[in-house]
Amino acid sequence: MRRLLLTATLLTCVQATPAFAQDRRTVVEPRLPASACVTLKPGGGNRAADIQAALKTCAGKVVRLSAGQYDSGPIEIPSATTLWIDKGAVLAAIPDPALFDDGTHACGTIDKKGKACRPLLHIADATDVAIVGDGVIEGNGGKSMAGGTETWWQLARRAQVEKGNQNVPRLIVADRGRNFTLYRVRLANSPNFHVVANRLQGFTAWGVIVDSPEYARNTDGIDPGASDDVTITKTYIRTGDDNVAIKAGKTGGTHYVSILDNHFYSGHGMSIGSETNGGVAHVLVKDLTIDGTTSGLRIKSDVSRGGLVADVHYENVCIRSSKRPIDLYTAYDKGAVGSLIPQYRAIVFRNVEGDTGRLIANGYDAAHPLELYLDNVRFAPGAKWETVNARFEIGKGGASPDPNATTAATAQATPSDRCKAAFVPFPERR
């Protein structure tokens, strides 16, 4: 059986403890507040002004939404402030492009940019902001926009056909700042990405539920980008695009990420990219179930936005009903033009199991191969590696099928008892 040599970079990573590849903070479960500065009651009409006034009055404290419906336009959350959405409370985005327009009068249209809508909840240049509670933040992506019959999601699908970009709101955007926390809230039906955490030092999502239908285009679950020290744990995510996507574009790299004890359902998988030109490093994905996604463990980029992705550890991952359980690709947009070469090094798979599907490892070229380490990586009969410009080292636990084998494997794995017990039903809305 042929073995390809590791580079020094990969060998060092594999032999080292994975503790380096994770959030450097000591993250403990957040708590719900003991009391609130102001508790709002439900009512009719657009409640954005009422909520915004309470957040201003209680800046640095807690604003609570008691059980009931709160229809709203965009809201800004100030520094050191907690928005507490109580059990039974629904904060719902009004599907009216005029409310979310950024002043360009393009929200609700298709153009080349696709950035003309404000998010429902926005946090900028803030420290110690939290959104907590057992209530719901509802994006209403499937509701008709004011003045017409087209929904936000239908607009997004039409933009795809017309080769443009939809101008639709995101649900939560935190940009620049420190220590942003999401705890226990349910995020549903965003018109676009549910959570964008960009340029943060410290981001925690704990016990969050994200729920959108698989046909809802560009409805990523949680996307940390250009951020350091990130923990996403005990979440349940089903959506129409990436369940989680770690991004690192022009605004900077993403480092020290822990994605622990999560459950993913429909979506495009546990992704890194497609923007990797800022660099992604020191990522630990552990104790994850992936159930019914198109891709499972995915790294994607191309020469228009490629960069170095290194020191990524996947451990104790169970995958079923995925078309591409492992999907490492360096030509995400086959028509992309540029000189930013995607490079994936020190990518470790340990105790990863799945059923059938395509196992893809396609490096850029012979001078920039993927560098992968597999240890107890096992897929059922019918799974097959598709490799180009990839180097593998196989650990003591083996790999089945073996990407280095010269003949097809004859004894591939069946799911372990650990994986059989790991899959759980999605927590439906009640």
N, C-alpha and C positions, 0 to 999 in steps of 0.2 A: 504494500500500500504506500503510495507516494505521499510525502509530506513536503509542503512548501515552507521555506525558511521564513521566520518572523524577522521584521526589522527590529532594531534595538529599541525604537520607540514603543512598539507594541509589546515586546517581551517585558520591558520594564513595567508597563501598565498592568499586564496580566499577573505578574508575580506580586505586584503591590496590593495592599488592602484596598477594597473598593470604598473605604471610608472617605477617601479623598474626593471621590466622585459623588458628591451630594451637598445639599444645603449645609452651610457652615454654622447656621444658627442652631440652638436647641429649641425646637418647636414643640410646644405642648398644646393640648386642645384649648381653644378659646372658651370663654364663658359668656352667657347672655348677661346683660346688665342687670343690676339689682333694682334700678329705678330709672326714670326718665325725667329730663328737664321739662318736656312737653309731650303729652299724649294726644294725638289727633284722632278725631272720629270720622267715620266715612261720611260721604255726602256726594251730591251730584255735581256735574260739570267738570271742568278742568281744575284739578286740585294742585297744579304745579306751583301757583303763587302761594298757596297756604303752606305747602311743604317747604318751599324755599324760604318763606318768612320765618318758619319755625327753626330751620337749620341756621339761619342768620342769627336769630335771637339766642339760640342754644349752641353757638359755635364753641367747640371744645367739650361739648357734653353729649347727651343722648336725646334723639327725637324718635318717638315711638308711634307707629301706625297700628291702631287697634283693629280688631277683626272687621272686615268689610271691604268694599270696593273703592279704589282711589284711581280714577282715570287722570292721566297726567301727560303733559309735555315735558321737555328737557328740564333736568334739575342738576344743580352744581352742589357738591358736598364739600364743605370747608375742612381745613386741617383739624386733626385731633377730634373729629366728630364721628359719632356712630349713628347710623340709620337702622333702627330696629323695626323689622317688619314682622309683626306678631302672627302667631298661628291664626289662620282664617283671613288674614289681610291679603289683598291682591293689589299691587301697584302695577297698573296697566298702561302701556303706551297707547295714546290715542292715535289711530292710523290716519293722521293728517299731515301731509308733507309740509304744509305751510308752518305748522308748529315747530317742526324740526329743522327747517331751512337755516343755513348758516349765513344768509344774507345775499347769496348768489342767485336765488330763485331757481335753483336746479334740483333741489330735493324732490324725489318722486319722478325724476326723468332719467334718461340714459345719455351718457356722454363719454368722453375719453378718460376722465379723471375718476369719477365715482366717489367723490369725497365731500359732497355738498350737504350732508345731513349731520346734525348734532346727535349724540347718543342720548338715551333716556337718562342715564346717570353718569355724570362726569366728575372726575377727581383730577385736579391738576396741581402740581407743585405743592403737594400736601404730605404731611406726616401723620401716621397713626390714625388713618381713616378705616372704619369698619362698616360693613353691611352685614347684618346678622338677623337671625330669627327663623321661624318655621313657616313663614308666609311665602308668597309667590311674587316674582317679578315677571310680568307677562308682556311679551313683545308684540303680540297680535300680528305676527307676520302673515298669517293666513286670512286676515280680515281685509275687506275692500278699502282702498284708500278713499279719503273724503273726496266727493265730487266725481267718482267713477265707480267702476266695477272691478278693476284690476287690483289684486293684492300685491303687497311688497314682494312676496315670493314669485308671483307671476311676472312682475317686472324684472326680477333677477333672471328668470329663465328666458325672457324675451331678450334681455341684454346679451345673453350667451348666443342666441341665434343671430342677433344683429352685430355681434362682435364689438360690443361696447361695454361700458361699466355702469351698473345700476347705482343710483344715488338713493340709498336706504339707510336708516339708522342702525347703529349697534346698540346693544342693551346696556353694557357697562364698559366704560373706558377709564382707566387710571393711567395717567401719563406724567412721568417725572415725580419723584417723591420717595418716601421711605415707609415701610411697614404698613402695607395695605392688606386688609383681612376680609375674606368672605367666609361666613360661617352658617351652615345649615339651611340657607335659603334655596328655594327651587326657582330656577331660571327657565322660562318656557317660551318657545316660539319667537325667538328674536328674528327680525327682518334680515339680519346679517350676523356677524360674530356675536356670541353671547358675552364673552369677557375678553377684553384686551388689557393686558398689564404690560405697559411699555416704559422702559427707562426707570425701573424701580429698583431700589435697594431693599429687598425684603418683601416678599409676597406670599401669603398663605391662603389656600382654598381648602377648607376642612368641612367634610360632610355636606358638600353642595350637590344638588341634583340639577342636571341640565337635560332638557327634554324638548326636542323638535323632531318633526318627521324626517325620514331619510330622503324624501324628495325635495326638501327645502334647501335650495342652493346656497352655498357659502355661509352656512350657519355653524361655523366652528364652535366648539364648546368653550375651551379655555386656551388662550394664546398668550403665553409669556414671551416677551421680546425685549432684547437689549437690556436685560435685567440680571442681577446677581442675587443669589440666595432665595430660591423659590421652593416652596413645598406645596404639592397638590396631593391630598390624601383623603381616603374614605369617600370618594365621589362616585356618582353614578351618572354616566353620560351616554345619551343616545341622540344623534343629530344627523344633519344632512351633509356634513363635511368632516374635517378633522375633529376627532374627539378631543385631543389635545395637540397643539402644534407649537413647538418651540421655535421661535424665529430670531434671527440675528441679521438684520439688514444694515442699511446705511447709518442708522442711529447708534449702532454698537453691538457688541457681542453679548451672549447669554451664557452664564457660568454658574456652577454650583446649584444644581437642580435635583430635588428629590420628588419622585412621583411614586407614591407608596400606597399599597392596599386599596386599589381602585377597581371599578368594574365598568367596562366599555361595551356598548351594544352597537346598534347600527351607526354608521359613520365611516370615516376614511382612516381610522386607526390612531395609534400612538405615533405621532409624526414629529420629525425635525425638518424644518424648511418650510417653503422652498427657499426663503431668503437665508443664506448661510454665510454671506460675504463678511459679516461682522465677526464670525467665529462662534462656534458652540463647543463647550468643553465641560467636563466634570458633571456628568448626568447619571443618576441612578434611577432606573425604573425597576421596581421590585413589587412582587405580590400583586400581579395584574391579571384580570381575566378580560379577554377580548372575544366577543360573542357576536358574530354576524357582520363584521366590518368588511369593507372591500379590501383594504390593506390592513395588516396587523401591526407589526413593528416596522416603521417606515422612516427612511431618510431620503429626502428628495431635494434636488437642486439642479442647476444648469450653469452654463458659462456666462449668463447674464447676471447671475447673483450667487455664484458659487464661492465657497471658502472652506476653511478647515473645520471639520467636525471630529472631535477626538475625545478619548476617555469617556466613552458611553457604555454603561453596564446595564444589561437586561438580565434580571434574575427572577426565577420563580414566576414565569409567565405561562398562562394556559390560553390556547387559542383554538377556537372552533368556528367552522362555517365562514372562513375568510378565503377569498379568492387568491390573495397573495399574503400568506402569513408573515413572511419576511420579504421586505420590498425596499431594497437599497438601490437607488437609481441616480445617475448623474446627468441624465438628459431629460429632465422633467418636461421642459418645453423643447421639443426636437427642432424647432425653428429658431431657438434663441441664438443671439449673436453677442460675443464678448470674449474677454480674456480672463474671467474670474473662474478658474478651474475648481470644480468641487473635489475635495479630498476628504475621505473618510478613513480615519486611522484609529487604532486601538478601540475597536468596537467589539464588545465582549457579550456573548450569549451564554448564559449558564442556567441550567434547569429550565429550558424552554421546551414546551410540548405543544403539539397540534395535530389536527387531522390532515386531510389532503389539501393540496393547493400548490401554487407556484412559489418557489423559494428563489428570490431574485437577488443577485449581487453583481451589479454592473458598474465597474469602475470606468474612469474617464479614458485612460489609455495605459499602455504598458509602463510608462514613466510615472503614472499617478494611480496605482492600483488601490483597490479597497484592501484594508488590513483587518482581518477578522479572527476572533478566537471563539471556538465552539467547545463547550464542555457540558455533556449530558443534554444535547439538543436532539429531540426525537419527534419525528412526524410519522403519521400512519402510511401504510402502503398507498401508493399513488402520488404522494408528494414528490416533487422533483426539483433539483437545483438547476437554475439557469444562470450561469456565471460567465462573465467576461472581465478580464483585467482585475481579478480578485485573488488575494492570497489568504489561505486558511491555515490556522494551527488548530489541531484537535486535542483537547484535554483528556484527562484520564477517564472522564465519564463518557467519552465517545460522541459520535454524531450519526444519526440515522434519518435519512440517507446521508452518506459521507460525501461531501462535495469534492474530496480529493480521490475518491475511489475510481479506478479505471473501468470497473464494471458496475452495473446496477446492483444495489443492495437487495438481498433476498429475505432478510428478516427485519422488517421495519417495525416500529413501536406501536403499541396500543396505549390509550390514555391511562395514566396512573390513577390510583385512588385519590391522590392529592388533587389532581385536576378534575376528576369526576365530582368531587365535593365542593370545588371552588366556585363553580358557576351558580349564580343566584338570580331569581327573577328581578326585573326592573321594578323599583318602587313606584307604582302607579299613583297618579294624583287622586286624592279623595276629597 
